[in-house]
Amino acid sequence: MQNASTEIVRRRMNESVLEARALTRQVSSPEGTLTILADVDLCISRGEAVAIVGASGAGKSTLGLAAMGFARPGCSIVDGSIVFDRSC
């Protein structure tokens, strides 16, 4: 038997245009390997407007680039996944 919150999550996942699950990205630097994003979960539904805000260097651009399938040189996905519905 499902409760109401389970049904809302299921409905939202069916309507999502972008999902990031446990996303971790790292970059190589002269100081060593730096973790830019650590275990990020994000779900954006069709028709939803979202703003990503944070301090300089917090990983906003890295997350945006990852969502589009891009990465800066030396940056790689270490763990997690991104699903983007390109049919929108």
Order of alpha helices (4+ residues) and beta strands (2+ residues): alpha-beta-beta-alpha-beta
